[in-house]
């Protein structure tokens, strides 16, 4: 499907198809139309800003490519929430990575003294780097694609949880000692679940983490009480889903939890998009 037709297809399905009103956003605060609008805006901004940068070679002070690449990542997240076909979202992954490929050397040449100058650096915007990784994982991207993504997330050893996720694609990766900052301590239960040799116990740990996600973790990612604003990216724990996917844990006890992206995990495991499996193309 051509990218230019993507939003028209979504809008048509949202108005005439059997997609539920909440799509994949289970907390009940965002409609598919709301997320389609924001996803379209983010994608248009990302493309527009980068095209202008390529044409004008603006002054270093005004380029801010880090922010511009963010539009691509956020558009994909919002597209997931809107209920877009997983395969269509995955088709935009190369565009995201190409934007990173373009922006990263420029960003690093501008901020030569900055420690965390990679375009998706874990040390610069932890949530964006982590959720982008989790989304691409769930979209069944190839190992090579995941390794390419990791070249934009900064040096290894910054954060134990992220490093342990990334090590599935980079064996021998340096593992950080604990969270990169104290404010990320609420994610420690996920690190424990990754390391727990007992898969049943690990699944129980994930369930407890998801149960307390809004109160304990949403603030970490700037999402606490974000509904009703354009900053809202859904109350979903993509990071918990990543642990379930990589460890192959049984999530049947919490697959339909309002803070858990169960459809993404199901797609990762089966290649079936539950929102569309009974919908004629």
Beta strands, then each sheet from edge to edge (+ up, - down):
end
